[in-house]
């Protein structure tokens, strides 16, 4: 074991899981919620943020979120609101995401996993997904878009506006093995109640990890974010 690893006294891991809801239509538009259809075939004016287009809330998405909140033993909040989180990226035509960071639909729950293990749920929020940026071809090779490759980037907006729930957990998991087990347990639970199909390979469920490490000698916390992990092996 390396010297740096031997000094680690404690690890705290908090999960943030994005689960795509299995509704027929998107969160705020009448477009079908089938992101794996041929590119750019399931779009409405609102999905593309065209001027004059207005959102209409899909009640089925709210019901799916409430089912998830119930099986995770969350408190259903009397008031929840949507808000905009602004950021600019090619696969996000509106320039913002519709989410519920400050006024979520549910909060204060728990997920049981493994043998007598529990991780606490901070909140569950409804939000919209983005489109997809395909890989760019550069001199006969392919590079990820986020590597700032110079070349052609293909954008598929089928997924733009698709309904998500983001489940934010407290940082109370103490090992990578437990984090992996918790993600698998959550996936199985959401599939069982038909909230999400749980297909890691299609991005139907994605996971971010907030990891804090404390070193025994220095008693110093080192926070780290690991984003967009696509399966439990990556976790």
C-alpha positions as CSV (number, residue, x, y, z in Angstrom):
1,X,0.0,0.0,0.0
2,X,1.3,3.4,-0.9
3,X,2.2,6.0,1.8
4,X,-0.6,8.3,0.7
5,X,-3.2,5.5,0.8
6,X,-2.0,4.4,4.2
7,X,-2.8,7.8,5.7
8,X,-6.4,7.8,4.7
9,X,-8.5,7.7,7.8
10,X,-12.0,8.0,6.5
11,X,-14.0,8.2,3.2
12,X,-17.4,9.7,2.8
13,X,-19.3,9.1,-0.5
14,X,-22.5,10.8,-1.5
15,X,-24.5,9.6,-4.6
16,X,-26.3,11.7,-7.1
17,X,-28.3,9.5,-9.4
18,X,-30.1,10.6,-12.5
19,X,-32.9,8.2,-13.6
20,X,-34.8,8.7,-16.8
21,X,-38.5,8.2,-16.3
22,X,-40.4,5.6,-18.3
23,X,-43.2,7.9,-19.4
24,X,-44.6,8.0,-22.9
25,X,-44.0,11.7,-23.4
26,X,-41.4,14.2,-22.3
27,X,-41.6,16.4,-19.1
28,X,-42.9,19.6,-20.7
29,X,-43.7,18.7,-24.3
30,X,-45.9,16.3,-26.3
31,X,-42.9,14.7,-27.9
32,X,-42.5,10.9,-27.4
33,X,-39.9,9.9,-24.8
34,X,-37.9,7.5,-26.9
35,X,-34.3,8.9,-26.9
36,X,-32.9,5.9,-28.8
37,X,-35.0,6.6,-31.9
38,X,-33.3,7.9,-35.1
39,X,-31.6,11.2,-34.4
40,X,-33.7,14.4,-34.3
41,X,-37.0,12.7,-35.1
42,X,-38.8,13.3,-31.8
43,X,-38.9,17.0,-31.4
44,X,-41.3,19.8,-30.7
45,X,-40.8,23.6,-30.7
46,X,-40.4,23.6,-26.9
47,X,-37.7,20.9,-27.1
48,X,-35.7,23.2,-29.4
49,X,-36.4,26.3,-27.3
50,X,-38.1,28.1,-30.3
51,X,-39.5,31.5,-29.5
52,X,-43.1,31.4,-28.4
53,X,-43.1,27.8,-27.3
54,X,-44.5,27.1,-23.8
55,X,-44.1,24.2,-21.4
56,X,-47.0,22.0,-20.4
57,X,-46.3,19.7,-17.4
58,X,-46.7,16.0,-18.0
59,X,-48.6,14.7,-14.9
60,X,-47.4,11.2,-15.6
61,X,-43.9,12.3,-14.8
62,X,-45.0,13.7,-11.4
63,X,-46.7,10.4,-10.6
64,X,-43.5,8.5,-11.4
65,X,-41.5,10.8,-9.2
66,X,-44.0,10.3,-6.4
67,X,-43.8,6.5,-6.7
68,X,-40.0,6.8,-6.4
69,X,-40.4,9.0,-3.4
70,X,-42.8,6.6,-1.7
71,X,-40.6,3.5,-2.1
72,X,-37.6,5.5,-0.8
73,X,-39.7,6.5,2.2
74,X,-39.4,10.2,1.4
75,X,-41.5,13.1,2.7
76,X,-43.7,14.4,-0.1
77,X,-43.4,18.2,0.1
78,X,-46.6,20.3,0.0
79,X,-44.9,22.8,-2.3
80,X,-42.4,22.1,-5.1
81,X,-41.3,24.5,-7.8
82,X,-39.4,24.4,-11.0
83,X,-36.5,26.8,-11.7
84,X,-33.8,27.3,-14.3
85,X,-30.2,26.3,-13.9
86,X,-28.3,28.2,-16.6
87,X,-25.4,26.8,-18.5
88,X,-24.4,26.8,-22.1
89,X,-23.5,23.7,-24.1
90,X,-24.2,22.6,-27.7
91,X,-26.6,19.8,-26.7
92,X,-28.7,22.2,-24.5
93,X,-30.7,24.4,-27.0
94,X,-32.4,26.5,-24.3
95,X,-29.3,27.4,-22.4
96,X,-30.7,26.2,-19.1
97,X,-32.0,23.1,-17.4
98,X,-35.4,23.0,-15.7
99,X,-34.9,21.5,-12.3
100,X,-36.1,21.8,-8.6
101,X,-32.9,22.3,-6.6
102,X,-34.4,24.5,-3.9
103,X,-38.0,23.3,-3.9
104,X,-37.9,19.5,-4.6
105,X,-40.9,17.3,-4.9
106,X,-39.7,15.1,-2.0
107,X,-37.0,14.9,0.6
108,X,-35.7,13.1,3.7
109,X,-35.8,9.4,2.7
110,X,-33.6,6.3,2.8
111,X,-32.4,3.5,0.7
112,X,-31.6,0.1,2.3
113,X,-29.0,-2.1,0.6
114,X,-26.8,-5.0,1.3
115,X,-26.9,-6.4,4.8
116,X,-28.3,-3.8,7.2
117,X,-26.9,-0.9,5.3
118,X,-28.7,2.4,4.8
119,X,-27.9,5.6,2.9
120,X,-30.1,8.6,3.5
121,X,-31.9,10.5,0.7
122,X,-31.6,14.2,0.9
123,X,-34.1,15.0,-1.9
124,X,-35.7,13.9,-5.1
125,X,-36.2,16.5,-7.8
126,X,-37.8,16.5,-11.3
127,X,-35.8,17.9,-14.1
128,X,-35.2,17.8,-17.9
129,X,-32.4,15.9,-19.7
130,X,-30.2,17.4,-22.4
131,X,-29.6,16.2,-25.9
132,X,-26.5,14.1,-26.9
133,X,-23.3,15.3,-28.4
134,X,-21.9,12.6,-30.7
135,X,-18.2,12.0,-31.1
136,X,-16.2,14.2,-33.5
137,X,-14.1,12.7,-36.4
138,X,-10.7,14.3,-36.6
139,X,-8.2,13.1,-39.2
140,X,-9.9,9.7,-39.3
141,X,-9.9,9.3,-35.5
142,X,-12.7,9.9,-33.0
143,X,-12.4,12.0,-30.0
144,X,-14.9,12.9,-27.2
145,X,-16.5,16.3,-27.5
146,X,-15.2,17.4,-24.1
147,X,-11.6,17.0,-25.3
148,X,-12.0,20.1,-27.4
149,X,-11.4,18.2,-30.6
150,X,-11.5,20.2,-33.8
151,X,-13.9,18.7,-36.3
152,X,-17.6,17.8,-36.8
153,X,-19.9,17.4,-33.8
154,X,-23.2,15.7,-34.4
155,X,-26.0,16.8,-32.1
156,X,-29.1,14.6,-31.4
157,X,-31.9,16.4,-29.6
158,X,-34.2,13.5,-29.1
159,X,-33.3,13.3,-25.4
160,X,-33.7,17.0,-24.9
161,X,-36.5,17.6,-22.5
162,X,-36.8,13.9,-21.5
163,X,-38.0,13.5,-17.9
164,X,-35.5,12.7,-15.1
165,X,-35.5,12.4,-11.4
166,X,-32.3,13.3,-9.6
167,X,-32.0,11.5,-6.3
168,X,-29.5,13.2,-4.1
169,X,-28.1,11.1,-1.2
170,X,-26.3,12.2,1.9
171,X,-22.5,11.6,2.0
172,X,-22.8,8.6,4.4
173,X,-21.3,5.7,2.4
174,X,-17.9,4.7,3.6
175,X,-16.5,2.5,0.8
176,X,-16.6,2.2,-3.0
177,X,-18.0,-1.3,-2.7
178,X,-20.9,0.0,-0.7
179,X,-21.5,2.8,-3.2
180,X,-21.6,0.2,-6.1
181,X,-24.0,-1.9,-4.1
182,X,-26.2,1.0,-3.3
183,X,-26.4,2.1,-7.0
184,X,-27.4,-1.5,-8.0
185,X,-30.0,-1.7,-5.3
186,X,-31.5,1.6,-6.3
187,X,-31.5,0.5,-10.0
188,X,-33.3,-2.7,-9.1
189,X,-35.9,-0.9,-7.0
190,X,-36.7,1.7,-9.7
191,X,-37.1,-1.1,-12.2
192,X,-39.3,-3.1,-10.0
193,X,-41.8,-0.2,-9.6
194,X,-41.5,0.7,-13.4
195,X,-40.1,4.2,-12.7
196,X,-36.9,3.7,-14.8
197,X,-35.8,0.9,-17.1
198,X,-32.3,1.0,-15.5
199,X,-30.4,0.5,-18.7
200,X,-26.8,1.6,-17.8
201,X,-25.7,1.0,-21.4
202,X,-28.2,3.5,-22.8
203,X,-27.7,6.2,-20.1
204,X,-31.2,5.6,-18.6
205,X,-29.5,5.8,-15.2
206,X,-26.4,7.7,-14.5
207,X,-24.5,8.5,-11.3
208,X,-22.3,11.2,-9.9
209,X,-20.2,10.7,-6.8
210,X,-19.2,13.3,-4.3
211,X,-16.2,11.9,-2.5
212,X,-14.5,13.4,0.6
213,X,-11.3,11.9,2.0
214,X,-9.8,12.6,5.4
215,X,-6.1,11.9,6.0
216,X,-5.2,10.6,9.4
217,X,-2.0,12.6,9.9
218,X,-3.3,15.9,8.7
219,X,-7.0,15.6,9.5
220,X,-7.6,17.3,6.2
221,X,-10.6,16.8,4.0
222,X,-10.0,16.5,0.2
223,X,-13.3,16.7,-1.8
224,X,-13.6,15.1,-5.2
225,X,-16.4,15.0,-7.8
226,X,-16.7,12.0,-10.1
227,X,-19.4,12.7,-12.8
228,X,-21.5,10.8,-15.3
229,X,-20.5,7.3,-14.2
230,X,-22.5,5.0,-16.5
231,X,-22.5,1.7,-14.5
232,X,-21.8,0.1,-11.2
233,X,-18.4,-1.1,-12.4
234,X,-17.3,2.5,-12.9
235,X,-18.6,3.4,-9.5
